[in-house]
Amino acid sequence: MRVIHLAVCSAVLVQALAGCGSGGGGNKQASQPPPGPSTPLPDLTVDGMMQMTSATRIDLMFKSVNVGTAPATNIAYSVVRDDGKVIKTAVIPSLAAGASSDEMAMDDGSGAGHTFTISIDPQNTIREPNDANNVTTITSVVDPSTPINGDLRFIDGHYHGAVFYRDPQFHFWIENTTAADLAGVPYTIRQDGVDLPGYPKTAGIPAAGKKEIYENPFANVPFDGQPSGRHSYTVVIDPGNAFAETNEGNNSNRSEIVVPATYAYWPMNAGSKVDLRFQDPHYHGPQPGQIVVFHGWFTNAHDTLSISQQFHFVIKRNGVPITLPAPQAGRNIGYEVDADGTGLVTQPIAPLQKIEYVIHVYEPESLGDIPYSMDIDTRNEIDEQYESGAQESWINSNHADFIVVMNPQGTSG
């Protein structure tokens, strides 16, 4: 995939994309009287343009910039294809003098080879000293794919987090089945179809090997800036089809995640009773045979008191408890099964220690998004300092929800 920067029409860029500055002027008629020489005014322009084009998708990225000496508010912009198709219209609430805002617009593969006109303040509603810099153009260009004798594919794509905190983190391996090292393999993480800030990235994948990747795309996002509610997250290998593979149908891995609306709050003082909690509850899968693997830890959060009593736990599918598989060394660990098929933990947990659990569950449906949940201490056998695992209305850390995606893989588009 080729990324074309158009902030400045240097000689190198002119060679890479002929005529990149040809769409700059526009034919706008000023609707405001010219300002006096000393009047502070905003001056809006478009800068930092990039395009990424594949056979199925076009991403246009640019900055709306106020290069003037005064702020601007309610700044409209539009992206229009040369055949008249309106790709995007939006309004930026405000831009201070000297400030910029990152924008993105997407089109389907039919836009390949088309020219897009980006206009800021297209109706001239904002008084500026220069309206000629409010319009620019960019042409999408599809790079030819590099043939490789093999495949790039996911191994065990799953996520952590977003159960008690609003921070989904993605853990996966990219496998290279070819006999050659591959450098600069692009990958991206999309939230509801849109690349998250900072993506795509690239990685080198060794010949006949794999690369482990652990990404927290929200690591530098303020708490209030992270999303809540259900979202579709897709990790995509080679989103622009820069490599021609033997199988293009395994280049994306989708997760459906219900991001909590608030954060778990766990008191700093341990109190006079133990505190049993989940730690990092998540799932892997589906694996061959329609197997979903639930993985995590049962944790004693108290710093001086041990959990010596047994406790039960359940896994529910569509709200109905399932019969858990029998323990098996190296496969189903960290628990026992009661006579009624309920999970049981009899092993004591020392202060600040944890027990790892791994539970392989057969899912009868081969397609679809299936709701599951887990609850620990379902019979209140442990007298806890905070029975919900937290305080009052805060998130219950004795409970975890999952949406198990049985058909997560797809093409890069």
URJONOR-V209911 format. One record per residue. RES is the residue in one letter. PHI is phi in degrees with one decimal (* if undefined). OMEGA is omega in degrees with one decimal (NA if undefined). D_CENTER is the distance of its C-alpha to the mean C-alpha in Angstrom with 1 decimal. Layout:
BEGIN
res	phi	omega	d_center
RES	PHI	OMEGA	D_CENTER
RES	PHI	OMEGA	D_CENTER
END
This chain:
BEGIN
res	phi	omega	d_center
M	*	179.2	20.4
R	-99.9	174.2	22.2
V	-107.8	-173.7	20.8
I	-111.2	178.7	23.7
H	-94.7	-175.8	24.1
L	-122.5	-177.9	26.7
A	-61.8	179.9	27.2
V	-135.3	178.3	30.7
C	-85.6	177.0	32.8
S	-74.9	179.1	34.1
A	-62.3	-180.0	36.3
V	-64.1	-178.7	33.6
L	-70.6	177.7	31.3
V	-63.2	176.5	34.3
Q	-67.5	-176.5	34.8
A	-73.5	-176.8	31.2
L	-145.9	-174.3	31.0
A	-60.5	174.4	34.5
G	74.6	-174.0	35.0
C	-67.3	179.5	31.7
G	-101.3	-171.4	33.5
S	-74.3	-175.3	35.6
G	-99.5	-168.4	33.7
G	-70.7	-162.9	34.0
G	-76.1	-174.8	36.9
G	85.9	-177.2	36.7
N	-121.0	-173.8	39.7
K	-75.8	174.4	39.1
Q	-99.6	-178.3	42.1
A	-63.5	179.8	42.0
S	-101.9	179.8	42.4
Q	-118.4	176.5	43.1
P	-66.6	-179.3	46.2
P	-63.3	-178.6	45.8
P	-77.0	172.2	45.3
G	-71.3	-174.0	47.9
P	-63.8	-175.6	47.4
S	-110.0	-178.3	46.4
T	-77.5	176.2	44.2
P	-67.5	-178.3	40.7
L	-140.2	169.9	38.2
P	-73.9	174.9	34.6
D	-140.0	-170.9	34.0
L	-98.4	178.9	30.8
T	-151.4	178.8	29.6
V	-114.4	-176.1	26.7
D	-145.7	171.6	25.7
G	60.9	-175.2	23.3
M	-75.8	174.0	22.6
M	-140.3	175.1	20.6
Q	-136.0	173.4	20.1
M	-130.5	-172.1	18.4
T	-126.5	171.8	20.1
S	-122.6	179.7	20.0
A	-70.1	-174.4	22.3
T	-120.7	-171.9	19.8
R	-158.1	176.2	17.8
I	-127.4	175.1	18.4
D	-112.9	174.9	16.2
L	-111.3	179.8	18.4
M	-125.9	-178.4	17.6
F	-159.5	177.0	20.3
K	-115.3	167.0	21.5
S	-90.9	-171.2	23.8
V	-125.7	171.7	26.4
N	-105.0	-179.3	29.4
V	-92.4	-178.0	32.0
G	-86.1	-175.2	34.7
T	-111.8	179.7	36.5
A	-141.5	178.7	35.5
P	-72.5	174.5	32.3
A	-130.5	179.3	31.3
T	-128.8	178.2	29.8
N	50.0	-173.7	28.5
I	-94.4	178.8	27.7
A	-84.1	169.8	27.1
Y	-146.3	-179.6	25.8
S	-141.2	173.9	25.6
V	-126.9	-173.7	24.5
V	-128.2	178.5	27.1
R	-78.7	-174.8	27.7
D	-68.7	173.9	31.3
D	-95.5	176.7	32.2
G	95.6	179.9	31.6
K	-68.6	177.8	28.2
V	-83.9	-177.3	26.4
I	-82.3	-177.9	22.7
K	-162.6	165.6	21.7
T	-131.2	-178.9	23.6
A	-159.1	178.3	22.4
V	-128.4	174.6	24.0
I	-90.1	-175.6	23.1
P	-57.3	-178.5	24.8
S	-163.8	171.9	26.4
L	-139.4	175.1	26.7
A	-70.2	176.1	29.1
A	-58.6	-179.4	31.5
G	84.0	-176.9	29.9
A	-90.4	177.6	26.3
S	-139.5	179.6	23.5
S	-136.7	179.3	20.4
D	-80.0	-179.4	17.5
E	-124.7	177.3	17.3
M	-145.1	173.2	15.6
A	-135.8	-178.0	17.2
M	-125.7	174.0	16.7
D	-133.5	176.9	19.5
D	-82.9	-174.4	20.2
G	-63.2	179.4	22.1
S	-66.5	-179.9	25.4
G	-84.2	-178.8	24.9
A	-59.6	-179.4	25.4
G	85.3	179.1	28.4
H	-84.9	174.4	28.5
T	-101.4	-178.8	28.9
F	-113.2	177.5	26.9
T	-102.5	178.3	28.5
I	-106.6	-177.2	26.5
S	-123.5	174.1	28.7
I	-108.0	-171.8	28.3
D	53.2	-173.3	30.8
P	-65.0	-179.7	32.1
Q	-96.9	179.1	34.9
N	56.1	179.2	36.2
T	-84.9	-178.6	36.0
I	-107.1	-178.3	35.4
R	-73.1	-178.0	38.4
E	-136.0	175.2	37.8
P	-76.8	-176.5	40.3
N	-145.9	176.8	38.7
D	-94.2	-174.3	37.1
A	-72.1	-178.2	37.4
N	-102.4	-177.7	34.1
N	-89.8	-174.8	32.0
V	-131.4	173.2	31.4
T	-149.0	-177.6	30.1
T	-131.8	174.2	29.1
I	-147.3	-179.9	26.9
T	-110.6	179.7	27.5
S	-77.7	-176.9	24.8
V	-131.5	178.2	25.9
V	-92.2	174.5	24.9
D	-78.2	174.0	25.5
P	-67.9	178.6	27.2
S	-75.2	174.4	25.5
T	-90.2	-179.4	26.8
P	-65.3	172.4	28.3
I	-128.6	-177.6	27.7
N	-88.4	-178.2	29.8
G	158.6	-168.8	27.1
D	-141.3	166.7	23.5
L	-109.5	-174.8	20.1
R	-152.4	179.1	18.3
F	-81.9	164.0	16.0
I	-123.1	172.7	17.8
D	52.4	173.3	16.6
G	-77.5	178.9	12.8
H	-151.7	-179.7	11.9
Y	-132.5	173.2	10.1
H	-120.9	175.9	11.9
G	77.1	-179.0	12.2
A	58.5	171.3	11.4
V	-109.7	177.0	15.0
F	-111.3	178.2	17.1
Y	-131.3	-178.5	14.7
R	-90.4	-175.0	11.8
D	-144.4	176.5	9.7
P	-58.9	178.7	7.5
Q	-123.7	-168.5	8.1
F	-115.1	-174.6	8.0
H	-126.6	-176.7	11.5
F	-160.9	173.7	13.1
W	-120.9	171.2	16.0
I	-105.0	179.8	16.8
E	-101.3	175.5	20.4
N	-111.2	-177.4	22.8
T	-88.2	-178.2	25.8
T	-82.2	179.6	27.9
A	-91.7	-177.7	30.8
A	-126.6	171.6	29.5
D	-64.2	178.3	27.1
L	-118.2	178.5	24.3
A	-100.8	173.6	23.2
G	67.1	177.2	20.4
V	-75.3	-177.5	18.2
P	-79.6	171.6	15.1
Y	-147.8	-178.5	11.6
T	-144.6	173.0	8.3
I	-123.4	-177.1	4.5
R	-113.9	172.8	4.6
Q	-108.2	-178.8	4.5
D	53.6	174.0	8.1
G	88.2	-176.6	9.1
V	-114.3	177.2	8.4
D	-58.6	176.2	7.3
L	-71.8	-179.7	5.8
P	-56.1	-179.7	9.1
G	92.3	-179.5	10.7
Y	-117.5	5.5	9.5
P	-71.8	169.7	11.1
K	-118.8	178.6	12.8
T	-131.1	178.2	15.7
A	-146.3	172.0	17.4
G	-94.2	-177.2	20.9
I	-117.8	-177.3	21.6
P	-70.2	178.6	25.2
A	-59.9	179.0	27.5
A	48.3	-177.7	27.6
G	-140.6	-176.8	25.1
K	-144.3	179.9	21.5
K	-123.3	176.5	19.0
E	-83.1	-178.7	17.1
I	-132.8	177.1	13.7
Y	-127.0	-172.9	12.2
E	-122.0	168.9	9.2
N	-115.0	-174.9	8.5
P	-68.7	-178.6	6.4
F	-104.8	-175.1	8.3
A	-59.3	-176.8	11.5
N	-109.7	179.4	13.3
V	-96.8	177.7	12.3
P	-56.7	-177.2	15.3
F	-49.6	-175.8	15.3
D	-70.7	-179.2	16.2
G	-88.9	-178.8	13.4
Q	-87.6	-172.3	10.7
P	-80.7	169.0	10.4
S	-124.4	-176.8	12.6
G	87.2	-177.9	13.6
R	-78.8	178.5	12.2
H	-136.9	175.3	8.9
S	-101.4	177.8	8.0
Y	-110.9	-179.5	4.9
T	-128.1	171.8	6.5
V	-92.6	-172.4	7.2
V	-124.9	171.5	10.2
I	-91.1	175.6	13.3
D	53.5	-173.9	15.6
P	-62.6	179.3	14.0
G	-100.3	-179.2	17.3
N	54.8	177.1	19.6
A	-70.2	179.4	21.3
F	-114.3	176.6	22.7
A	-86.3	-172.1	24.8
E	-107.2	176.9	24.3
T	-73.0	177.8	26.5
N	-142.3	179.3	23.7
E	-92.8	-174.0	20.9
G	-88.9	-179.8	19.9
N	-124.3	-175.0	17.9
N	-97.5	176.8	15.4
S	-134.4	-178.8	12.3
N	-136.8	-172.5	11.1
R	-100.2	172.1	9.8
S	-126.2	172.9	9.2
E	-104.8	-171.9	10.4
I	-128.3	172.2	10.0
V	-92.1	-177.3	12.5
V	-80.7	-176.2	11.5
P	-64.6	-178.0	15.0
A	-79.6	179.2	16.8
T	-139.4	-177.9	18.4
Y	-114.0	172.8	18.6
A	-64.4	176.6	20.9
Y	-118.5	-179.6	24.0
W	-117.1	-174.3	26.2
P	-60.8	179.2	29.6
M	-72.6	-178.0	30.8
N	-86.6	-171.7	34.2
A	-73.1	-179.4	34.5
G	80.6	-174.1	37.3
S	-96.2	-179.3	40.1
K	-129.5	179.7	38.2
V	-69.3	179.9	35.6
D	-138.6	179.4	31.9
L	-87.5	-177.4	30.2
R	-144.3	162.6	26.4
F	-75.1	165.3	23.5
Q	-128.7	176.7	21.7
D	49.1	174.7	18.2
P	-71.0	-179.9	18.7
H	-156.3	177.9	16.4
Y	-134.7	174.0	17.2
H	-116.6	174.6	17.4
G	134.5	0.1	18.2
P	-73.0	177.0	19.7
Q	-106.4	-178.8	22.3
P	-51.8	-177.7	25.5
G	85.1	179.5	27.7
Q	60.8	-179.6	25.0
I	-100.8	174.1	24.6
V	-110.8	-175.9	21.8
V	-109.7	175.4	22.0
F	-90.6	-170.7	21.4
H	-140.3	176.8	21.3
G	167.2	-177.0	21.6
W	-140.3	166.7	24.5
F	-92.7	-169.9	27.2
T	-123.4	169.6	27.9
N	-98.8	-174.7	31.0
A	-82.8	-178.8	29.9
H	-78.0	-174.9	33.5
D	-91.5	179.5	35.0
T	-134.6	-175.2	38.5
L	-101.8	176.8	38.8
S	-92.1	169.9	38.2
I	-93.8	-176.2	37.1
S	-107.6	-179.0	40.1
Q	-83.1	171.9	40.0
Q	-73.2	173.9	38.3
F	-149.2	179.8	35.6
H	-101.6	173.7	34.1
F	-146.4	-179.6	30.6
V	-133.7	165.9	29.4
I	-113.8	-179.7	26.5
K	-113.7	173.3	26.4
R	-115.4	-175.1	25.4
N	53.4	176.7	25.4
G	82.1	-177.0	27.1
V	-112.5	179.1	29.9
P	-59.6	177.4	30.5
I	-105.1	173.8	30.6
T	-80.9	-176.3	33.1
L	-79.2	177.0	31.6
P	-69.6	179.5	32.6
A	-66.5	175.7	35.3
P	-57.7	180.0	34.5
Q	-151.2	-177.1	34.7
A	-55.0	178.8	34.8
G	76.6	-178.2	31.8
R	-133.6	177.2	30.0
N	-113.1	-170.8	30.2
I	-130.8	172.2	30.8
G	89.2	-176.4	31.0
Y	-161.9	169.6	32.8
E	-124.4	178.9	35.8
V	-121.6	177.5	36.3
D	-73.5	-177.1	38.9
A	-60.7	-179.4	41.4
D	-92.1	178.5	39.4
G	86.1	179.3	36.3
T	-83.2	177.4	34.5
G	-69.7	-177.6	32.8
L	-140.0	176.3	35.0
V	-118.1	-179.3	34.7
T	-110.1	-177.8	38.1
Q	-74.1	176.7	37.4
P	-62.1	177.7	37.8
I	-122.0	-178.9	35.0
A	-70.3	179.5	36.3
P	-55.1	177.5	35.1
L	58.9	177.7	31.6
Q	-110.8	-175.0	31.3
K	-148.5	175.7	29.2
I	-118.6	178.1	29.6
E	-78.6	173.4	27.0
Y	-120.3	172.6	26.7
V	-137.2	-174.6	25.7
I	-134.3	178.4	26.4
H	-90.9	-175.8	26.4
V	-121.9	175.5	26.5
Y	-82.2	176.6	27.5
E	-104.5	-174.4	25.6
P	-68.3	-179.1	28.1
E	-93.6	179.2	25.8
S	-89.9	179.5	24.5
L	-130.8	173.0	22.1
G	103.3	179.9	20.1
D	-110.3	-170.1	17.9
I	-109.4	178.4	20.2
P	-76.9	174.3	20.0
Y	-125.8	172.5	21.2
S	-151.9	175.5	22.0
M	-131.6	175.4	23.9
D	-134.5	176.7	26.6
I	-112.6	-176.4	28.8
D	54.2	-175.8	32.3
T	-70.0	179.3	32.8
R	-109.0	178.1	36.5
N	51.8	177.6	36.5
E	-79.2	178.6	38.4
I	-100.4	176.8	36.9
D	-83.4	-172.2	38.3
E	-98.6	174.3	35.3
Q	-64.0	178.9	35.3
Y	-130.0	-172.5	32.4
E	-63.0	177.0	32.5
S	-85.5	-174.1	29.0
G	85.3	178.5	27.7
A	-154.1	-175.7	27.4
Q	-107.3	169.5	29.5
E	46.4	-171.6	30.5
S	-88.5	-179.7	27.7
W	-74.3	-174.0	24.8
I	-60.7	-178.3	22.3
N	-83.5	-178.2	24.3
S	-87.6	168.1	23.4
N	-98.6	-176.1	25.7
H	-138.6	176.8	23.4
A	-143.6	178.1	20.0
D	-111.3	177.4	18.4
F	-139.5	166.6	16.4
I	-114.3	-176.7	15.6
V	-83.5	-179.8	16.7
V	-92.4	-175.3	15.6
M	-85.5	176.7	18.8
N	-128.4	-171.4	17.9
P	-79.0	-169.8	14.4
Q	-93.8	179.8	15.4
G	-163.9	-178.9	16.1
T	-81.3	-179.4	16.7
S	-71.1	179.7	14.7
G	-74.4	NA	15.4
END
